Amino acid sequence: MTTPIQASIPLGFANTTRTNVFHSRNKSFAS
């Protein structure tokens, strides 16, 4: 499933690894 949030994850990763970790953890929890 491709969602806008998934597309935002790479942006956060490029912006800040710390933010990516937070999003990744949130995504895992949501899944």
mmJSON file of the N, C-alpha and C atoms, coordinates in Angstrom:
{"data_MODEL":{"atom_site":{
"group_PDB":["ATOM","ATOM","ATOM","ATOM","ATOM","ATOM","ATOM","ATOM","ATOM","ATOM","ATOM","ATOM","ATOM","ATOM","ATOM","ATOM","ATOM","ATOM","ATOM","ATOM","ATOM","ATOM","ATOM","ATOM","ATOM","ATOM","ATOM","ATOM","ATOM","ATOM","ATOM","ATOM","ATOM","ATOM","ATOM","ATOM","ATOM","ATOM","ATOM","ATOM","ATOM","ATOM","ATOM","ATOM","ATOM","ATOM","ATOM","ATOM","ATOM","ATOM","ATOM","ATOM","ATOM","ATOM","ATOM","ATOM","ATOM","ATOM","ATOM","ATOM","ATOM","ATOM","ATOM","ATOM","ATOM","ATOM","ATOM","ATOM","ATOM","ATOM","ATOM","ATOM","ATOM","ATOM","ATOM","ATOM","ATOM","ATOM","ATOM","ATOM","ATOM","ATOM","ATOM","ATOM","ATOM","ATOM","ATOM","ATOM","ATOM","ATOM","ATOM","ATOM","ATOM"],
"id":[1,2,3,4,5,6,7,8,9,10,11,12,13,14,15,16,17,18,19,20,21,22,23,24,25,26,27,28,29,30,31,32,33,34,35,36,37,38,39,40,41,42,43,44,45,46,47,48,49,50,51,52,53,54,55,56,57,58,59,60,61,62,63,64,65,66,67,68,69,70,71,72,73,74,75,76,77,78,79,80,81,82,83,84,85,86,87,88,89,90,91,92,93],
"type_symbol":["N","C","C","N","C","C","N","C","C","N","C","C","N","C","C","N","C","C","N","C","C","N","C","C","N","C","C","N","C","C","N","C","C","N","C","C","N","C","C","N","C","C","N","C","C","N","C","C","N","C","C","N","C","C","N","C","C","N","C","C","N","C","C","N","C","C","N","C","C","N","C","C","N","C","C","N","C","C","N","C","C","N","C","C","N","C","C","N","C","C","N","C","C"],
"label_atom_id":["N","CA","C","N","CA","C","N","CA","C","N","CA","C","N","CA","C","N","CA","C","N","CA","C","N","CA","C","N","CA","C","N","CA","C","N","CA","C","N","CA","C","N","CA","C","N","CA","C","N","CA","C","N","CA","C","N","CA","C","N","CA","C","N","CA","C","N","CA","C","N","CA","C","N","CA","C","N","CA","C","N","CA","C","N","CA","C","N","CA","C","N","CA","C","N","CA","C","N","CA","C","N","CA","C","N","CA","C"],
"label_alt_id":[null,null,null,null,null,null,null,null,null,null,null,null,null,null,null,null,null,null,null,null,null,null,null,null,null,null,null,null,null,null,null,null,null,null,null,null,null,null,null,null,null,null,null,null,null,null,null,null,null,null,null,null,null,null,null,null,null,null,null,null,null,null,null,null,null,null,null,null,null,null,null,null,null,null,null,null,null,null,null,null,null,null,null,null,null,null,null,null,null,null,null,null,null],
"label_comp_id":["MET","MET","MET","THR","THR","THR","THR","THR","THR","PRO","PRO","PRO","ILE","ILE","ILE","GLN","GLN","GLN","ALA","ALA","ALA","SER","SER","SER","ILE","ILE","ILE","PRO","PRO","PRO","LEU","LEU","LEU","GLY","GLY","GLY","PHE","PHE","PHE","ALA","ALA","ALA","ASN","ASN","ASN","THR","THR","THR","THR","THR","THR","ARG","ARG","ARG","THR","THR","THR","ASN","ASN","ASN","VAL","VAL","VAL","PHE","PHE","PHE","HIS","HIS","HIS","SER","SER","SER","ARG","ARG","ARG","ASN","ASN","ASN","LYS","LYS","LYS","SER","SER","SER","PHE","PHE","PHE","ALA","ALA","ALA","SER","SER","SER"],
"label_asym_id":["A","A","A","A","A","A","A","A","A","A","A","A","A","A","A","A","A","A","A","A","A","A","A","A","A","A","A","A","A","A","A","A","A","A","A","A","A","A","A","A","A","A","A","A","A","A","A","A","A","A","A","A","A","A","A","A","A","A","A","A","A","A","A","A","A","A","A","A","A","A","A","A","A","A","A","A","A","A","A","A","A","A","A","A","A","A","A","A","A","A","A","A","A"],
"label_entity_id":["1","1","1","1","1","1","1","1","1","1","1","1","1","1","1","1","1","1","1","1","1","1","1","1","1","1","1","1","1","1","1","1","1","1","1","1","1","1","1","1","1","1","1","1","1","1","1","1","1","1","1","1","1","1","1","1","1","1","1","1","1","1","1","1","1","1","1","1","1","1","1","1","1","1","1","1","1","1","1","1","1","1","1","1","1","1","1","1","1","1","1","1","1"],
"label_seq_id":[1,1,1,2,2,2,3,3,3,4,4,4,5,5,5,6,6,6,7,7,7,8,8,8,9,9,9,10,10,10,11,11,11,12,12,12,13,13,13,14,14,14,15,15,15,16,16,16,17,17,17,18,18,18,19,19,19,20,20,20,21,21,21,22,22,22,23,23,23,24,24,24,25,25,25,26,26,26,27,27,27,28,28,28,29,29,29,30,30,30,31,31,31],
"pdbx_PDB_ins_code":[null,null,null,null,null,null,null,null,null,null,null,null,null,null,null,null,null,null,null,null,null,null,null,null,null,null,null,null,null,null,null,null,null,null,null,null,null,null,null,null,null,null,null,null,null,null,null,null,null,null,null,null,null,null,null,null,null,null,null,null,null,null,null,null,null,null,null,null,null,null,null,null,null,null,null,null,null,null,null,null,null,null,null,null,null,null,null,null,null,null,null,null,null],
"Cartn_x":[0.838,0.0,0.877,0.679,1.48,0.671,1.158,0.436,1.314,0.722,1.482,2.502,2.135,3.032,4.307,4.155,5.314,6.267,5.701,6.518,7.192,6.566,7.108,8.257,8.267,9.316,10.708,10.924,12.245,12.663,11.705,11.999,12.508,11.853,12.269,13.644,13.904,15.203,16.32,16.056,17.053,17.207,16.085,16.104,16.828,16.352,16.972,16.752,17.832,17.729,16.878,16.971,16.214,14.71,14.297,12.88,12.453,13.338,13.022,12.795,13.634,13.495,12.147,11.742,10.459,9.312,9.385,8.341,8.33,9.521,9.63,8.994,9.251,8.7,7.172,6.709,5.276,4.597,5.257,4.704,4.606,5.64,5.656,4.529,4.303,3.244,1.876,1.758,0.484,0.203,1.265,1.098,0.744],
"Cartn_y":[-1.203,0.0,1.259,2.097,3.318,4.505,5.136,6.259,7.506,8.682,9.94,9.933,9.275,9.211,8.47,7.393,6.616,7.49,8.363,9.26,10.309,10.626,11.636,11.069,9.762,9.118,9.39,9.176,9.457,10.912,11.826,13.247,13.476,12.861,12.999,12.394,11.295,10.638,11.539,12.186,13.087,14.333,14.75,15.945,15.655,14.619,14.27,12.798,12.101,10.676,10.449,11.351,11.22,11.229,12.116,12.2,10.913,10.368,9.14,7.998,7.917,6.861,6.968,8.196,8.415,7.979,8.349,7.978,6.467,5.894,4.453,3.697,4.165,3.519,3.67,4.859,5.132,4.26,4.107,3.299,1.838,1.37,-0.016,-0.25,0.735,0.631,0.642,1.476,1.575,0.266,-0.321,-1.573,-2.689],
"Cartn_z":[0.0,0.0,0.0,-0.99,-1.078,-0.574,0.471,1.072,1.088,1.15,1.212,2.348,3.443,4.602,4.215,3.432,3.002,2.193,1.371,0.55,1.424,2.554,3.462,4.288,4.466,5.264,4.682,3.373,2.79,2.991,2.93,3.127,4.539,5.498,6.886,7.099,6.395,6.528,6.012,4.889,4.307,5.177,5.784,6.622,7.932,8.644,9.921,10.219,10.52,10.803,12.043,12.988,14.229,13.932,13.038,12.661,11.976,11.143,10.422,11.395,12.407,13.412,14.099,14.384,15.051,14.15,12.868,11.907,11.703,11.621,11.397,12.558,13.767,14.952,14.969,14.581,14.552,13.498,12.347,11.258,11.702,12.371,12.832,13.83,14.684,15.692,15.017,13.973,13.247,12.509,11.968,11.241,12.212],
"occupancy":[1.0,1.0,1.0,1.0,1.0,1.0,1.0,1.0,1.0,1.0,1.0,1.0,1.0,1.0,1.0,1.0,1.0,1.0,1.0,1.0,1.0,1.0,1.0,1.0,1.0,1.0,1.0,1.0,1.0,1.0,1.0,1.0,1.0,1.0,1.0,1.0,1.0,1.0,1.0,1.0,1.0,1.0,1.0,1.0,1.0,1.0,1.0,1.0,1.0,1.0,1.0,1.0,1.0,1.0,1.0,1.0,1.0,1.0,1.0,1.0,1.0,1.0,1.0,1.0,1.0,1.0,1.0,1.0,1.0,1.0,1.0,1.0,1.0,1.0,1.0,1.0,1.0,1.0,1.0,1.0,1.0,1.0,1.0,1.0,1.0,1.0,1.0,1.0,1.0,1.0,1.0,1.0,1.0],
"B_iso_or_equiv":[0.0,0.0,0.0,0.0,0.0,0.0,0.0,0.0,0.0,0.0,0.0,0.0,0.0,0.0,0.0,0.0,0.0,0.0,0.0,0.0,0.0,0.0,0.0,0.0,0.0,0.0,0.0,0.0,0.0,0.0,0.0,0.0,0.0,0.0,0.0,0.0,0.0,0.0,0.0,0.0,0.0,0.0,0.0,0.0,0.0,0.0,0.0,0.0,0.0,0.0,0.0,0.0,0.0,0.0,0.0,0.0,0.0,0.0,0.0,0.0,0.0,0.0,0.0,0.0,0.0,0.0,0.0,0.0,0.0,0.0,0.0,0.0,0.0,0.0,0.0,0.0,0.0,0.0,0.0,0.0,0.0,0.0,0.0,0.0,0.0,0.0,0.0,0.0,0.0,0.0,0.0,0.0,0.0],
"pdbx_formal_charge":[null,null,null,null,null,null,null,null,null,null,null,null,null,null,null,null,null,null,null,null,null,null,null,null,null,null,null,null,null,null,null,null,null,null,null,null,null,null,null,null,null,null,null,null,null,null,null,null,null,null,null,null,null,null,null,null,null,null,null,null,null,null,null,null,null,null,null,null,null,null,null,null,null,null,null,null,null,null,null,null,null,null,null,null,null,null,null,null,null,null,null,null,null],
"auth_seq_id":[1,1,1,2,2,2,3,3,3,4,4,4,5,5,5,6,6,6,7,7,7,8,8,8,9,9,9,10,10,10,11,11,11,12,12,12,13,13,13,14,14,14,15,15,15,16,16,16,17,17,17,18,18,18,19,19,19,20,20,20,21,21,21,22,22,22,23,23,23,24,24,24,25,25,25,26,26,26,27,27,27,28,28,28,29,29,29,30,30,30,31,31,31],
"auth_comp_id":["MET","MET","MET","THR","THR","THR","THR","THR","THR","PRO","PRO","PRO","ILE","ILE","ILE","GLN","GLN","GLN","ALA","ALA","ALA","SER","SER","SER","ILE","ILE","ILE","PRO","PRO","PRO","LEU","LEU","LEU","GLY","GLY","GLY","PHE","PHE","PHE","ALA","ALA","ALA","ASN","ASN","ASN","THR","THR","THR","THR","THR","THR","ARG","ARG","ARG","THR","THR","THR","ASN","ASN","ASN","VAL","VAL","VAL","PHE","PHE","PHE","HIS","HIS","HIS","SER","SER","SER","ARG","ARG","ARG","ASN","ASN","ASN","LYS","LYS","LYS","SER","SER","SER","PHE","PHE","PHE","ALA","ALA","ALA","SER","SER","SER"],
"auth_asym_id":["A","A","A","A","A","A","A","A","A","A","A","A","A","A","A","A","A","A","A","A","A","A","A","A","A","A","A","A","A","A","A","A","A","A","A","A","A","A","A","A","A","A","A","A","A","A","A","A","A","A","A","A","A","A","A","A","A","A","A","A","A","A","A","A","A","A","A","A","A","A","A","A","A","A","A","A","A","A","A","A","A","A","A","A","A","A","A","A","A","A","A","A","A"],
"auth_atom_id":["N","CA","C","N","CA","C","N","CA","C","N","CA","C","N","CA","C","N","CA","C","N","CA","C","N","CA","C","N","CA","C","N","CA","C","N","CA","C","N","CA","C","N","CA","C","N","CA","C","N","CA","C","N","CA","C","N","CA","C","N","CA","C","N","CA","C","N","CA","C","N","CA","C","N","CA","C","N","CA","C","N","CA","C","N","CA","C","N","CA","C","N","CA","C","N","CA","C","N","CA","C","N","CA","C","N","CA","C"],
"pdbx_PDB_model_num":[1,1,1,1,1,1,1,1,1,1,1,1,1,1,1,1,1,1,1,1,1,1,1,1,1,1,1,1,1,1,1,1,1,1,1,1,1,1,1,1,1,1,1,1,1,1,1,1,1,1,1,1,1,1,1,1,1,1,1,1,1,1,1,1,1,1,1,1,1,1,1,1,1,1,1,1,1,1,1,1,1,1,1,1,1,1,1,1,1,1,1,1,1]
}}}
